[in-house]
Amino acid sequence: MKTNLHFWIYVCSVTLAAISQILLKKSALKEHNRFLKEYLNPYVIGGYALTGISMLLTILAFRGMEYKNGPIIEALGFVLVMFFGLFVFREKLTKKKLMGTVLILAGIFVYYQ
């Protein structure tokens, strides 16, 4: 695949979506003293804002790239979320997570070769 601006826009979109998932998980792990605080706090608002920006970037990216490349680039989101989980939440890297990540990366590599 010839890399172009739209490809990199989509990579940025996937990265923002992964960051938004981390923000939403951070909020879910906190105790909130009121019902509204569960939904109206900086983590949730920021997470949903990043999700919206990610959606707009995805639409922009697909204007200049083939649709068949979308699911392959989107798979990078799973890898990013795993790495963010390791570093932000200190989650353990299990054999299943590692194997899943290796398979995703191998699939991306095979697809683009």
C-alpha positions as CSV (number, residue, x, y, z in Angstrom):
1,M,0.0,0.0,0.0
2,K,1.3,3.4,-0.9
3,T,1.4,5.5,2.3
4,N,-0.2,8.8,2.0
5,L,-1.6,11.6,4.2
6,H,-5.0,9.8,4.6
7,F,-3.3,6.7,5.9
8,W,-1.6,8.7,8.7
9,I,-4.8,10.5,9.5
10,Y,-6.4,7.1,10.1
11,V,-3.5,6.0,12.3
12,C,-4.0,9.2,14.3
13,S,-7.7,8.4,14.5
14,V,-7.1,4.9,15.8
15,T,-4.6,6.4,18.4
16,L,-7.1,8.9,19.6
17,A,-9.8,6.2,19.9
18,A,-7.4,4.1,22.0
19,I,-6.6,7.1,24.3
20,S,-10.3,7.7,24.7
21,Q,-10.8,4.1,25.9
22,I,-8.1,4.6,28.5
23,L,-9.8,7.8,29.7
24,L,-13.2,6.1,30.0
25,K,-11.6,3.2,31.9
26,K,-9.9,5.6,34.3
27,S,-13.3,7.2,35.0
28,A,-14.9,3.8,35.5
29,L,-12.3,2.7,38.0
30,K,-13.0,5.8,40.2
31,E,-15.6,6.0,42.9
32,H,-18.1,8.8,42.3
33,N,-20.2,10.3,45.1
34,R,-23.1,11.4,42.8
35,F,-24.8,9.8,39.9
36,L,-24.2,12.8,37.6
37,K,-20.5,12.9,38.5
38,E,-20.2,9.4,36.9
39,Y,-21.0,10.9,33.5
40,L,-20.0,14.5,33.9
41,N,-16.3,14.4,34.8
42,P,-13.2,15.4,32.8
43,Y,-12.3,11.8,32.0
44,V,-15.7,10.9,30.5
45,I,-16.1,14.3,28.7
46,G,-12.6,14.0,27.3
47,G,-13.0,10.4,26.3
48,Y,-16.2,11.1,24.4
49,A,-14.7,14.2,22.8
50,L,-11.7,12.2,21.6
51,T,-14.1,9.5,20.3
52,G,-15.9,12.2,18.3
53,I,-12.7,13.7,16.9
54,S,-11.6,10.1,16.0
55,M,-14.8,9.6,14.1
56,L,-14.3,12.8,12.1
57,L,-10.7,11.9,11.3
58,T,-11.9,8.4,10.2
59,I,-14.4,10.0,7.8
60,L,-11.7,12.3,6.5
61,A,-9.2,9.5,6.1
62,F,-11.6,7.3,4.1
63,R,-12.0,10.1,1.6
64,G,-8.5,9.4,0.2
65,M,-7.9,5.7,0.9
66,E,-9.3,2.4,0.0
67,Y,-11.9,0.9,2.3
68,K,-10.1,-2.5,2.4
69,N,-7.3,-1.0,4.4
70,G,-9.6,0.2,7.2
71,P,-9.9,-2.9,9.2
72,I,-6.2,-3.6,9.0
73,I,-5.3,-0.2,10.4
74,E,-8.1,-0.4,13.0
75,A,-6.5,-3.5,14.4
76,L,-3.7,-1.4,15.6
77,G,-6.1,0.0,18.2
78,F,-6.1,-3.4,20.0
79,V,-2.3,-3.3,20.2
80,L,-2.3,0.4,21.4
81,V,-4.9,-0.3,24.1
82,M,-2.9,-3.3,25.4
83,F,0.3,-1.1,25.6
84,F,-1.6,1.8,27.3
85,G,-3.1,-0.7,29.7
86,L,0.4,-2.0,30.6
87,F,1.8,1.5,31.2
88,V,-1.2,3.4,32.5
89,F,-2.9,0.8,34.6
90,R,0.1,-1.5,35.3
91,E,-1.9,-4.5,33.9
92,K,0.0,-7.7,33.5
93,L,1.1,-9.0,30.1
94,T,-0.3,-12.5,29.9
95,K,0.7,-15.1,27.4
96,K,-2.8,-14.8,25.8
97,K,-2.4,-11.0,25.4
98,L,1.0,-11.4,24.0
99,M,0.0,-14.1,21.5
100,G,-3.0,-12.0,20.4
101,T,-0.9,-9.0,19.8
102,V,1.7,-11.0,17.9
103,L,-1.1,-12.5,15.7
104,I,-2.5,-9.0,15.0
105,L,0.9,-7.6,14.1
106,A,1.6,-10.7,12.0
107,G,-1.7,-10.2,10.2
108,I,-0.9,-6.6,9.5
109,F,2.6,-7.5,8.2
110,V,1.3,-10.3,6.0
111,Y,-1.5,-8.0,4.5
112,Y,0.9,-5.3,3.6
113,Q,3.6,-7.5,2.1
